[in-house]
Amino acid sequence: NANDPSTRAITNALTHVDAKKLAENNAFEGKIDHLFKYKVDVSGITDQKSSGRCWMFTSLNMFRPKAIKQLNVSEFEFSQSYLYFYDLLEKSNLFLENVIATATSPMDDRRVEWYFKSPTDDGGTWAGFINLVDKYGLVPKSAMPETNSSSSTSAMGSILKSKLR
């Protein structure tokens, strides 16, 4: 009933207040534990810039303390650009293998549509990271530093997707 005071109050709130604020549960305010069981002991930060490689940066940062200790240096960074190259190579190869596997399927086949929707993306997973490291290893950032294309991946991604399609 539109004349019901509760309905009017809810309607007013939904109309004039940010939905995020309405969804907040004030009962939990100040009760969230922001402490973590494990902490990676590394000084300095790594900057993924305008790329979707957070999964790669985070994963590599987990290995930095051990490398710093083993190399007896004050700072060290692995090459994200190196792994990014091989990540794109593997994703491109997987796309092409899927195209070969579905070569006789029509373009409106669900699998074919899915493959062509986005042949490669920046995103990744821990398992994907481990597979890349197992296959290609790691190198220091000095061996393969960041480039414009690795720091700002959208242009390179668009070109690669276009060529693969």
C-alpha positions in Angstrom: 0.0 0.0 0.0 1.6 3.3 -1.2 0.0 5.2 1.7 1.5 3.0 4.4 4.1 4.9 6.4 6.7 2.1 6.2 6.2 1.8 2.4 6.7 5.6 2.1 9.8 5.6 4.2 11.3 2.7 2.2 10.4 4.4 -1.1 11.9 7.7 0.1 15.1 5.9 1.2 15.5 4.0 -2.0 14.9 7.1 -4.0 17.2 9.5 -2.2 19.9 7.4 -0.5 22.9 5.6 -2.0 22.0 1.9 -2.2 25.4 0.9 -0.7 24.6 2.9 2.4 21.2 1.3 2.7 22.8 -2.2 2.4 25.3 -1.5 5.3 24.7 -3.5 8.4 25.5 -1.1 11.3 25.5 -4.0 13.7 29.0 -5.0 12.4 30.4 -1.5 12.5 33.8 -1.6 14.1 33.6 -5.4 14.6 35.5 -6.4 11.5 38.9 -8.0 12.3 41.4 -6.5 9.9 44.3 -8.6 11.2 45.7 -11.3 9.1 47.3 -14.6 10.2 50.2 -14.3 7.7 52.1 -11.3 6.7 54.6 -11.0 3.9 57.7 -9.2 5.2 58.7 -7.0 2.3 59.6 -3.3 2.1 58.4 -1.3 -0.8 55.5 -1.8 -3.1 55.2 -3.0 -6.7 53.0 -1.0 -9.0 50.8 -2.8 -11.6 50.0 0.6 -13.1 47.1 0.4 -15.6 47.1 -3.3 -16.0 45.0 -6.2 -14.8 47.9 -8.2 -13.4 47.2 -7.8 -9.7 47.1 -11.6 -9.4 50.6 -11.8 -10.8 52.0 -8.9 -8.7 50.6 -10.4 -5.6 51.9 -13.9 -6.3 55.4 -12.6 -7.2 55.4 -10.5 -4.0 55.0 -13.7 -2.0 58.4 -14.9 -3.3 60.2 -11.6 -2.9 61.2 -12.0 0.8 62.9 -15.3 0.2 64.7 -14.0 -2.9 65.9 -10.9 -0.9 67.2 -13.1 1.8 68.9 -15.7 -0.5 70.5 -13.0 -2.6 71.4 -11.0 0.5 70.1 -7.7 -1.0 68.0 -4.9 0.5 65.5 -5.0 -2.3 64.5 -7.1 -5.2 61.7 -7.4 -7.7 60.8 -10.2 -10.1 59.9 -9.3 -13.7 56.2 -9.1 -14.1 56.7 -8.3 -17.8 58.4 -11.6 -18.3 55.6 -13.6 -16.9 53.0 -11.4 -18.6 54.6 -12.2 -22.0 54.3 -16.0 -21.3 50.8 -15.6 -19.9 49.7 -14.0 -23.1 51.5 -16.6 -25.1 49.8 -19.5 -23.2 46.4 -17.8 -23.4 46.8 -17.2 -27.1 47.9 -20.8 -27.7 44.9 -22.1 -25.7 42.5 -19.9 -27.8 44.1 -21.2 -31.1 43.9 -24.8 -29.8 40.2 -24.3 -29.0 39.6 -22.8 -32.5 41.2 -25.9 -34.0 39.1 -28.2 -31.8 35.9 -26.4 -32.8 36.8 -25.7 -36.5 33.8 -27.6 -37.8 31.4 -26.0 -35.4 29.2 -23.0 -36.5 30.1 -19.5 -35.3 26.9 -19.4 -33.2 28.0 -22.5 -31.2 28.1 -21.6 -27.5 31.7 -22.7 -27.2 32.9 -20.9 -30.3 31.0 -17.7 -29.1 32.7 -18.0 -25.7 36.2 -18.5 -27.2 35.8 -15.5 -29.6 34.2 -13.3 -26.9 37.6 -12.8 -25.2 40.5 -14.8 -26.5 42.9 -13.4 -23.9 42.4 -11.3 -20.7 44.8 -9.9 -18.1 43.2 -11.8 -15.2 44.7 -14.9 -13.7 44.7 -17.3 -10.8 47.2 -18.8 -8.3 47.1 -22.1 -10.2 47.8 -20.2 -13.5 50.6 -18.4 -11.9 52.2 -21.6 -10.6 51.9 -23.2 -14.0 53.7 -20.3 -15.6 56.5 -20.4 -13.0 56.9 -24.1 -13.4 57.1 -23.9 -17.1 59.0 -20.6 -17.7 60.7 -19.8 -14.3 61.2 -16.4 -12.9 63.7 -13.7 -13.8 64.7 -10.4 -12.1 63.0 -7.2 -13.2 66.3 -6.0 -14.5 66.3 -8.9 -17.1 63.0 -7.8 -18.6 61.7 -4.5 -17.2 58.3 -3.0 -17.6 57.3 -1.5 -21.0 54.5 0.7 -22.0 52.5 -2.3 -23.2 53.0 -4.2 -20.0 52.2 -1.3 -17.7 49.1 -0.2 -19.7 47.8 -3.5 -21.1 44.5 -2.4 -22.7 46.0 -1.3 -26.1 48.1 -4.4 -26.5 45.2 -6.6 -25.4 42.9 -5.1 -28.0 45.5 -5.6 -30.8 46.2 -9.2 -29.7 42.5 -10.1 -29.4 41.9 -8.6 -32.9 44.7 -10.5 -34.4 43.7 -13.8 -32.8 40.1 -13.4 -33.9 
